[in-house]
Amino acid sequence: MSAIVESSSPPSANAPDKAAVNRALVRLISKGAIGLGVFLSGFVIEEPAPYELYMAGLIAVWALFGLKISRTAAVLLALLVLFNFGGMVSATQMPDLKTAPLYIAVSLFLAFTAVFFTAIIEADYRRLATIFHAYYLAAILTSIFGILGYFNAFPGSDMFTLYGRAKGAFQDPNVFAPFLILPASWSIYQILTGKPRALALHLLPLLVLALGLFLSFSRAGWGMLAVAMVLLTLILALQHPSNKFRLKLIVLAMLAVIIIGLAIIVALQIPQVAQLFSERAQLVQSYDADRIGRFARHWYGLVLAAQHPLGIGPLEFGPIYGEDTHNTWLKAALDYGWLGFTAFVIMTMLTLGMGLRILLRDRPWQPYLVCAYVTYLTHVMVGNVIDTDHWRHFYLLIGIIWGCVGLEARHRRRPEPILKNQIA
C-alpha cells in the first residue's frame, strides 16, 4: 500500500527544502542549548547552581531524542560509574551519612555531563566551536566581574571577591583561576598560529583573562598558565617543522609574555595588589608546611587510605584534620575507596594517553583538542595540591578530550564525512 501511495504521489519540489530547513532549525536549537549550558558553567556562586539544573534537564531531553553512547563514551561512562560506586561503598563506612548522599549525587551528575559532552562532540565535531565560544564568553564575563569586584568598582561588587582575592562568579578563587586557563590557552594558540590580526583580536581578551587570574592570587592558577604557555609553544613547534614558523612562535610568545608582564607590573603599582602579591608569591605558605599543614595532611591521608580499603566516607577527612585533603588522589582513595581510586587513575591515564596519541594529527578539531589537552594536563598536575573532583569545567575538559578520541575512531572507519567540512 505504501508503495502505491508513493508511486502515485510524486514528492513535492519543496519537500527537500523543508527537510533542510528542519535540519538547520534543529542544529540551531541544539547549538544554542549546548552553548547556554557551557556558558552557565562560569557562574557558580551558590549551589545548586543554574548549571546543574539546566544541564540535568538538557541531558534528560537529549536522551529522549536519541543521545547515542558509542563504545568510547561507554568506556568513560563505565569508569566514572565505577568511581562513584566506590563512593557509595565508602559512604557505608560512615556512622552518620550527613551530606554524603548529596555529594555522591553531584559527583555522579558531573560524570554524566562528561559522558554527555563526549557523545555530542563525537556526533558532530562542529559543536566544539560552540562549546569554546560559550566557554570563552563566560570566562571573559566572570573575569571582568572578578576585576571589578577586586577594585570595588560598584556597590555590592565585593560579592566577586573572597579574602581580598578576585573570585569572579565562583565560590572560591582557586576554582575561578583554573576556569580561566582554557580560554587563555585558546587565545595564546590563536596568537601563535594566526595572522597578525589574530594578535589584535585576542590580545585584549587575553589581558582581561590574565589580569583576572592574577588578581585571584592563586599560585596554582599562575603556575597553570605558565605551564600551558610553554606546552602550547612546544606542541606547535613539534607540529610545524618549518624554522620560519618556529621563529615566529618564539617572537610571538616572547611578545605575549612581555605584554602580560607589563600589565602585571602596572597592576603592582597599586599598594594593595603589591602587598597581597608579596604574600602569595611565596612558594610555600605557613599553612602548607605547619605541623598539621597541607603537606602533613597528605601524609596522614596516605596512612589513613592504606588502612581503609573501602574508604572513610565522602567529606570525612576535613572534620578529622580540620581541612580537606587538598589532593585529588588522596581524596579519591579516602572518599571513594580503593575501587574508586583505581577507576579514577585508569580514567586519568586513558585520558592523557589517548589524547596524546592523537594530539598532533591534522584534523579539523585538533586546535580544540590541543588547548583542552594542555589545560587538562595542568589540572591533573595541580590536583596534587588541590581537590578538583567537583569542578564542573574539569568534567567538560574530560568530555572534550574523549569526544575527540571518539571522532578519531570514527575517522578511521569512514574519514570523508568528517573531514570534508571545516569547523564553523
C-alpha positions in Angstrom: 0.0 0.0 0.0 2.8 2.4 0.9 4.5 1.7 -2.4 1.3 2.5 -4.3 0.9 5.8 -2.5 4.5 6.7 -3.1 4.3 6.0 -6.8 1.0 7.9 -7.3 2.1 10.9 -5.3 5.3 12.4 -6.6 7.3 14.3 -4.0 6.7 18.0 -3.7 9.5 20.2 -5.0 9.5 22.0 -1.7 9.9 18.7 0.4 13.7 18.7 0.3 13.8 22.4 1.2 11.5 21.8 4.2 13.7 18.9 5.3 16.8 21.1 5.0 15.1 23.9 6.9 14.0 21.5 9.7 17.6 20.1 10.0 19.0 23.6 10.1 16.5 24.6 12.8 17.3 21.5 14.9 21.1 22.3 14.6 20.4 25.9 15.6 18.4 24.9 18.7 20.9 22.2 19.7 23.7 24.7 19.2 22.0 27.3 21.4 21.1 24.7 24.1 24.7 23.4 24.3 26.2 26.9 24.3 23.9 28.1 27.1 24.9 25.0 29.3 28.6 25.7 28.8 28.1 29.4 29.4 26.4 28.7 32.8 29.4 26.7 34.0 31.1 30.1 34.5 28.6 31.2 37.2 28.6 29.1 40.3 28.1 31.5 43.2 25.6 29.2 45.0 24.9 25.5 44.9 23.0 24.1 43.3 24.0 26.4 40.5 21.9 27.1 37.4 24.4 24.9 35.6 23.2 21.8 37.5 19.5 22.5 37.0 19.9 23.3 33.3 22.3 20.5 32.4 20.2 17.9 34.2 17.2 18.9 32.0 19.3 19.2 28.9 20.8 15.7 29.3 17.3 14.2 30.0 15.7 15.9 26.9 18.6 14.9 24.7 18.4 11.3 25.9 14.7 11.2 25.0 15.5 12.4 21.5 18.4 10.0 20.8 21.6 10.6 22.7 23.9 7.9 21.2 26.5 6.4 23.5 29.4 5.0 21.4 32.0 2.5 22.6 34.3 5.3 23.5 31.6 7.1 25.6 30.6 3.8 27.1 34.1 3.1 28.4 34.2 6.6 30.0 30.7 6.0 31.5 31.7 2.7 33.0 34.9 4.1 34.6 33.0 7.1 36.1 30.1 5.0 37.4 32.7 2.6 39.0 34.4 5.6 40.5 31.1 6.8 42.0 30.1 3.3 43.1 33.3 3.3 45.2 32.0 6.5 46.8 28.7 4.7 47.6 30.6 1.9 49.2 32.7 4.3 51.1 29.6 6.1 52.5 28.6 2.8 54.2 31.7 3.2 56.5 30.2 6.4 58.0 28.3 6.2 61.3 26.3 9.2 60.1 25.7 9.8 56.3 25.4 13.6 56.8 25.7 15.2 53.3 27.3 12.1 51.7 24.3 11.2 49.5 24.1 14.7 48.0 27.9 14.7 47.5 27.8 11.4 45.6 24.8 12.6 43.6 26.7 15.7 42.5 29.7 13.5 41.6 27.5 11.2 39.5 25.8 14.1 37.8 29.1 15.6 36.8 30.2 12.2 35.5 27.1 12.2 33.3 28.0 15.7 32.0 31.4 14.4 30.9 29.8 11.5 29.0 27.2 13.8 27.5 29.8 16.2 26.1 31.8 13.2 24.8 28.7 11.9 22.9 27.6 15.2 21.4 31.1 16.1 20.2 31.6 12.6 18.7 28.3 13.0 16.9 29.2 16.4 15.3 32.7 17.9 15.7 31.4 21.4 14.8 29.9 21.5 18.3 33.4 22.1 19.6 33.3 25.6 18.2 30.0 26.3 20.1 31.5 24.9 23.3 34.6 27.0 23.1 32.8 30.2 22.1 30.3 29.9 25.0 33.1 29.0 27.5 35.2 31.9 26.2 32.3 34.4 26.7 31.6 33.1 30.2 35.3 33.3 31.2 35.6 36.9 29.9 32.5 38.0 31.8 33.4 36.2 35.1 36.9 37.6 34.8 35.5 41.1 34.4 33.3 40.6 37.5 36.4 39.5 39.4 38.4 42.5 38.4 35.6 45.0 39.1 35.0 43.2 42.5 38.6 43.4 43.4 38.7 47.2 42.9 35.3 47.6 44.5 34.0 49.3 41.3 30.4 49.5 42.4 28.3 48.8 45.5 28.0 45.1 46.2 30.9 44.2 43.9 32.7 42.6 46.9 30.5 39.6 46.2 33.0 38.8 43.5 35.9 38.6 45.9 37.0 36.4 48.8 39.6 37.3 51.4 40.7 40.2 49.2 41.1 37.9 46.2 39.1 38.0 42.9 36.9 35.0 42.6 34.6 36.2 39.8 31.2 34.4 39.8 32.6 31.4 41.7 32.7 30.5 45.3 36.5 30.2 45.5 39.4 32.0 43.8 41.1 28.6 43.5 38.4 27.4 41.2 37.9 30.7 39.4 41.6 30.9 38.3 41.8 27.3 36.8 38.5 28.0 34.9 40.3 30.8 33.0 43.1 28.5 31.7 41.2 27.0 28.8 40.2 30.3 27.2 43.6 31.8 27.9 45.2 28.8 26.2 42.8 29.3 23.2 43.8 33.0 22.9 47.5 32.1 23.1 47.0 29.3 20.5 45.3 31.8 18.1 48.0 34.4 18.6 50.8 31.9 18.0 49.2 30.3 14.9 47.1 33.1 13.4 47.9 36.1 11.2 48.9 39.5 12.7 45.2 40.4 13.1 44.8 37.5 15.5 47.2 39.3 17.9 45.0 42.4 17.8 41.8 40.3 18.1 42.9 38.1 21.0 45.4 40.3 22.9 42.8 42.4 24.8 40.7 39.3 25.9 43.9 37.6 26.9 44.9 40.6 29.1 41.5 40.5 30.7 41.8 36.8 31.5 45.4 37.2 32.7 44.5 40.1 35.0 41.6 38.3 36.4 43.8 35.2 37.0 46.5 37.4 38.5 44.1 39.1 40.9 42.8 35.8 42.1 46.2 35.4 43.7 46.0 31.7 43.1 49.5 30.2 43.0 48.1 27.2 41.3 46.4 29.3 38.6 49.6 31.3 37.9 51.6 28.1 37.5 49.0 26.5 35.3 49.0 29.5 32.9 52.8 29.4 32.7 52.9 25.6 32.0 50.1 26.0 29.4 52.1 28.7 27.5 55.2 26.6 27.5 53.4 23.4 26.4 51.5 25.2 23.6 54.7 26.6 22.2 56.4 23.2 22.3 53.5 21.4 20.7 53.2 23.9 17.9 57.0 23.7 17.4 56.7 19.9 17.0 53.7 20.1 14.7 55.3 22.6 12.3 58.9 21.7 11.3 59.4 25.0 9.5 62.2 27.0 11.1 60.5 30.2 9.9 57.3 29.2 11.8 59.3 28.3 14.9 61.0 31.7 14.9 57.6 33.3 14.6 56.5 31.2 17.6 59.4 32.4 19.7 58.8 36.1 18.8 55.1 36.0 19.4 55.4 34.0 22.6 58.0 36.5 23.9 55.8 39.4 22.9 52.8 37.9 24.7 54.9 37.3 27.8 56.2 40.9 27.7 52.8 42.4 27.3 51.3 40.3 30.1 54.3 41.1 32.3 53.9 44.9 31.7 50.2 44.7 32.6 51.1 42.9 35.8 53.8 45.5 36.6 51.2 48.2 36.2 48.9 46.4 38.5 51.6 46.0 41.1 51.9 49.8 41.4 48.6 49.6 43.4 49.7 49.1 47.0 47.0 46.6 48.0 47.9 44.5 44.9 51.6 44.6 45.7 51.1 43.7 49.3 49.0 40.6 48.6 51.2 39.6 45.8 54.3 39.6 48.1 52.4 37.3 50.4 51.0 34.9 47.8 54.2 34.8 45.7 56.0 32.6 48.3 56.1 29.1 47.0 55.3 27.6 50.5 52.9 29.3 52.8 52.7 28.7 56.6 49.6 26.6 56.2 51.4 24.3 53.8 54.3 23.3 56.0 52.9 23.6 59.5 52.7 20.6 61.8 49.2 19.9 60.6 49.5 21.9 57.3 48.7 20.8 53.8 51.8 18.6 53.3 51.5 16.9 56.7 47.8 16.2 56.0 48.9 14.5 52.8 51.0 12.1 54.8 48.2 11.4 57.3 45.8 10.9 54.5 48.1 8.4 52.8 48.3 6.4 56.0 44.6 6.6 56.5 43.9 5.4 53.0 46.2 2.4 53.4 44.3 1.4 56.5 40.8 1.8 55.0 40.4 0.0 51.6 36.7 0.8 51.4 37.4 4.5 52.2 36.3 6.6 55.2 33.3 8.3 53.6 32.9 11.4 51.5 34.0 14.6 53.2 35.0 12.8 56.4 38.7 13.8 56.2 38.1 17.5 56.8 36.3 17.2 60.2 39.1 14.9 61.4 42.1 17.0 60.5 40.5 20.5 60.2 40.9 20.9 56.4 40.2 18.8 53.4 42.9 16.7 51.8 43.7 19.3 49.1 44.9 16.4 46.9 42.7 14.8 44.3 44.4 11.4 44.5 44.1 11.1 48.3 40.5 12.4 48.1 39.7 9.7 45.5 41.2 7.0 47.8 39.6 8.3 51.0 36.2 9.4 49.7 35.7 6.7 47.0 37.9 3.8 48.4 40.4 1.8 46.6 37.8 0.8 44.0 37.0 4.5 43.2 40.7 5.4 43.3 41.6 2.7 40.8 38.8 3.7 38.4 39.9 7.4 38.7 43.5 6.6 38.0 42.7 4.4 35.0 40.4 7.1 33.6 43.1 9.8 34.1 45.8 7.7 32.4 43.5 6.8 29.5 42.5 10.5 29.0 46.2 11.5 29.0 47.4 8.6 26.9 44.6 8.5 24.2 44.7 12.3 24.0 48.4 12.4 23.5 48.3 9.7 20.8 46.1 11.8 18.6 47.3 15.2 19.6 49.5 16.0 16.6 47.2 14.5 13.9 46.0 17.0 11.3 42.2 17.2 12.0 39.6 20.0 11.9 39.2 19.5 15.7 42.9 19.5 16.5 43.2 23.1 17.8 40.4 22.4 20.3 42.0 19.2 21.4 45.4 20.8 21.9 44.0 23.5 24.1 41.8 21.2 26.1 44.6 18.6 26.5 47.1 21.2 27.7 44.5 22.6 30.1 43.5 19.1 31.4 47.2 18.2 31.9 47.7 21.3 34.1 44.6 20.3 36.1 46.0 16.8 36.7 49.2 18.4 37.9 47.5 20.9 40.2 45.4 18.0 41.6 48.4 17.2 43.8 47.8 20.3 45.9 44.1 20.9 45.5 40.8 19.0 45.1 39.4 19.0 41.5 36.7 16.3 41.8 33.7 18.7 41.8 34.9 21.3 39.3 32.4 21.5 36.6 34.8 22.6 33.9 37.1 19.7 34.8 34.5 17.2 33.6 33.9 19.4 30.5 37.6 19.0 29.7 37.4 15.2 30.0 34.4 15.2 27.7 36.2 17.3 25.1 39.2 15.0 25.0 37.2 11.8 25.0 34.9 13.3 22.3 37.9 13.9 20.1 39.1 10.4 20.8 35.7 9.2 19.5 36.0 11.5 16.5 39.3 9.9 15.6 37.8 6.4 15.9 35.0 7.5 13.5 37.5 9.0 11.1 39.4 5.7 10.9 36.2 3.9 10.0 35.0 6.5 7.4 37.1 9.6 7.0 35.4 11.6 4.3 32.1 12.5 6.0 34.1 14.1 8.9 36.9 15.8 7.1 35.2 17.3 4.0 33.7 20.2 6.2 35.6 22.9 8.0 34.8 24.0 11.5 32.3 26.8 11.6 
